[in-house]
Amino acid sequence: MQRRHFLVQSLAATATLAAPTVWAQARPIPIKFTLDFRITGQTAPFFLAQQRGYYAAEGLDVSIDVGAGSVASITRIVSGAYQMGLGDISSLIEFQAANGGTPAVQAVYQYYNRAPFAIIGRKDRGVTGDFKSLQGKKVAAAAVESTRRAWPMVARKLRVGDDLFQWTTTDFSQRDNVMVRGDVDAATYFHDSAVSLFARMKLDELSVLKYTDAGVNLYGNAILAGNALITQNPGAVAGFLRATNRAIQESFADPAAAVAAAKAREPILSEAMELERWRITREYVAAPDTRSHGLGDVLKRTLEQQVDEVSEVFKLKTRPSVEGIFHRGFLPSLNERSLRA
């Protein structure tokens, strides 16, 4: 019954969006979009879509702001300050569990088809490719950060205690510094965010422990949309996704153009570093199973498992529905989303 509802909802929304639009004759719809963090190669496709006029062609006036973490994007959208953004799916599950009724915010396009969560450790401190080598170590992480919050799921999968190591709370901006100085033995990262660390320490001095290697298959940051935009301007949501999806495809084909678009917005960026960052990012944007269902979509069973795991690990009082978390009715066609690169 749940599956039927999921499909009916998606088909109904798709039928509504199938009608032709007349954006050229209308005033552009303003959309404030919040990133999860700073402007880097991780989110270069959004700037490519903006630079090439893809949002404008959809009748949208899109502004893109830096974020304060993948969890904060949810509260920014719920507050009404932003209409769309990039935020963590597991955190969205927690939010929906704590706030019943009509979802105030939903995921509408899965950007990271696997969460790029990793703990990166110093080999000279005894950290190897085995998570159990972290026992008794000091691991740096920001106070509210999705990689840190997801650790109990890894611990559960590996059958070790949540307290395998000691957390050291630090600011995002200081994470590389405490690693280089040796104040800590390891730190949490989005794998692609660690490029800044890789520029200061040799790769053969570090061990990268990816959560996916522990068998934890989580969807990561997704494009989120607020309920007001979903209900009042569904065509705007669909248009934003069409434009972004087109730019993601083009970023796979021509990474240099995507990074150049991000650098145009943030001139301080190093082109070489951001190209390397995007090389890692694309591995998570297009996970191995992406070829079966296309960019931006989710496998219902995989998302159900994530809901179950988050609900159990964080002892949520209610279990939100997959339909409330992910609204797939605004996705571009499978042909548009099929991986070409």
N, C-alpha and C positions, 0 to 999 in steps of 0.2 A: 504493500500500500504506500509505503514511504517512497519507494522508487517511482511509482506511478505519479505521485504528487510532484516529485522532483522534475519529472519529464514534462508534465502538464504545465508547471510554472514556466519552464524554459521555453516550451513551444509557444505558449501564449505571449510571452514577452517578445519572442522572435517575430511572431506574426505582426505584433503592433509596430515593431521597428522596420518591417519590410516596406512600409509605405514610403514613397519618395519624399525627400525633404526639399525645402526651398530656402536654404540658408542664405543664398546670395541676396535675397530680398528682405532678409530679416536682420535686425541688429545683432551683432555677435554676442553670444552668451558668455559672460565672464565666469571662469573657473579658476579658483585658487587651489593649487596643487602643492602639497607639502612632501618633500623628500623625507627619507628616513634619517639622513645625516648630511654630511657635506656634499658638495658637488665634486664628483670623481668619475672615472671611467665606468664605475658600476652602474651609473644611471645615465650614461651618455645618450642612449636612444631617445630619451625624453627631450633632450636639447637638440638632437638631430631633427626630431619631428617639429619642434618649434622653429628651428632655423630654416627648414625647407618649406615652411608654410603649411604643413599638413593639418595642424590644428585650425589655422585660419580658414583653410579650404572646407572644413567641417562646420564653419560658422561659430567657432569658439575663440574667445580671447583668453588664452591660458597664461597664467603667471606661475612660475615655479620658484618656491622658496626652500632654503636649506631646512633640515629637520633637527630634532633634538633626541633622536633615537627612534627605533622602529616601533616601540610601544607608545611613545608620545603622539605618533601620528593619529592613533585612534581617538585620543581625547581632543586633539585639535579639530578633527572632523565632527565629532559629536557636539562640540561647543558651537559649531556653525562658523567658526573663523575660516575654515577651509571646506571646500566641497568634495575634494578628492585627495588621495595621498598614497604613499607607499608604507605599508605596515605589516607587522608580524601576524601570521595566521594563528599561531598558538595563543598569542595574547588576545586576539579577537575572540577565540573560543572562550577564554576566561571572562572577557567583557560581556559576551552574550549570556553566559551562565549567571552572571551577577545582575543582569538587567533584562528582565523578561519583557514580554509584549512584542510589538513590532520592532524589528531590528533597527537601531538608529544608524548603523553603518554596516555595510556588507562588502566582502571581497567580490570583485567583478572580473578580475583577470589575474591569473597566477603568474607573477613575474619570475620568482625563483621557484622552479619546479622541484628543487630540493633545497632545504635550508643550508647555507654555506657555513654552518657552525663548526668551529674547530678550536682546540686548545693547542697552542704552540709552545713548546718547551725547549729549554737549553740542554743540549746533549751533555755539556760539561757538568750539569747538575744531576745527571743520571736519568733524564727523561728520554725514553726510547719511543718506539712506535707502538708500545703497549700502554693502554690507559692505566693499567695497574702500576706502572712505573711512577705515577703521580702521587703514590701513597706518601703521606707526610710532607709533601711539598707545599710551597706557597704559590698560589695562582692569583694573578691580578685580574680584576674585572671591574667594570663600572657598577654602581649600586643597582640600577635598574637597566638591565641589558638582556636581550633575548637569548644570547648564547649561554649566559650564566643561568638564566631561569630554566633553560632546557636541560641543564646538567642532570637533574634527578631522573630524567627519562633514560639517559645514558647509563647512569648508575644502576637503575632498575634492570636494564637490558644485560648489563655485565655482572649483575648479582653482587655488587659491592655497595658499601654504605655511602650515603650522600656526603658523609664527612671524610671521604677518602683522603682529601687534602684540605688545606686551610685557605680560605678566601682572603685576599687583600684588596680592599676597595680602593680604587683609583679612578681618576677622571679619564675619559676617552683620550684626551690630548696627551696624557702622561704615560700611557700604556707602553709605547715603544721605549721611552726613556727608562722606565723601571726595569724593562727587560734587558736593555743594553748595559745598564749599570750593574745588573745582577742583583737588584733589590728583591727580585722574585725569581722563582724557578721556571715559571710558565705564565701564560696569559690567555684569556679568551679573545677570539677574533671572529669576524666573518672572514673566511679564508681569503677572499679577495681584498679585504681591508688590510691584510698583513703585508701587502706589497711594500708599504712604508718601512716595515721592520726588515724585510728582505733586502732593502737598499742599504741598511746599516749593519746587518749581520749576514754572514755567508749562509747559504741554504744548508750546507753540510754541517753547520754548527747547530742546526735546529731540527726538531722533530715535529711534524705536523700530524696531529691526531684529529682526524675528521670524524664528526659524529656519524656520518653515513657508514664509515668503516666499522662502527660498533653495531651496525644493523638498525640504527635509528633513522627511519625514512620519514622525515617531516617536510611538509611544504613550508617554504620560508615566506619572505615578504611578498605581498600581493598588492595589486592596485585596489584601493578601497574607495567606496563612494558613499556619501551620506544619504540618508533616506529622503531628505527633501529634494535632492537632485534626482534621485532614482524615480520618485513619484511625479515630480513636476516637470522634469526635462529628461525623460528617458532617452530621447534622441541624442541629447548632448553626451550622455554616458557612452552610448554606442559609437558616436562620432569620435570621442576621445580615444576609445579603444582601437578603432580602425586606424586612426592616425598613428598611435603608438605602436601597434602591431606592425604596421608598414615600416616604421623606423627601426624596430627591432630586427626585422628581416634584413634590412639594408645595413644594419650594424654588423650582422653576421657576415655579410658579403664584403663590406668595406669598413673594417674597424677604424682605420685612420680617419675617415670622414666623420665618424661618430665622435671620436676623441677630439677632433678639431672643433666640433660643435660645442662640446663641454668646455674646451679650453677658451673658446671665444667668450663664454660666460665667466670663466674663472681663469684669467691669463696666467696665474701663478703655477698652474698645473704643469707637470713634466710630461711631455708627450710620450716618451719612452716608458715611464712608469705607468701611465694610464693605459697604454696599449697592453702592457703586461697584466694590469688589473682586469681589463676587459677580457683578456684571454682566459683568466680564471673564472670570471663571472659567467661567461657563456657556458661553461661546463655545468653550472647549476641552473641557469635559465633553461637550458635544453638538457634535461636529465635523460637517461637511456630510454625511459618509457614515453618520452615526449613524441616520438615519431608515430606512436599509435593513436594519439588523440590531439596532436597539434599543440603549438605554443598557447599559453594562457589558460588552458583547461586543466581540470583535475580528474583523477580517477575516483569515483564516488567511494569505492571500498577503502582506498588509501586514506581519504579524508575522514571517513568514518572511524578508521583505526586511530587516526590522530586525535579525533574528538574523544574517543574512549580513553586513550592514554593520558591526555591532558586532564580529563575529568578525574581519572583515578589518581594520578600523581599529585595533583593539586587539591584533591578531595573537594571537587566542586559540588555544590548542593543540587544543582540541576545539570542535565546533559543537553546542551543546545543541539538543535537539528542541523544536519548538513545544509538543508535548504536555507536556514537562517544565516549560516556562515558564508556560503558561496552562492551567488546569483549568477548563473551562467547564461541567462537570456540575452545579455548584451554583447556576447562574444562575436567577433567577425566570423565569417564562414570558415569551415575546416580547410577549404582550399587556400584561403588567405593565410591561415595559421600553420599550414603544413611546412615543416622545416625544409628550406631549400639549400642552405649552405652546408 
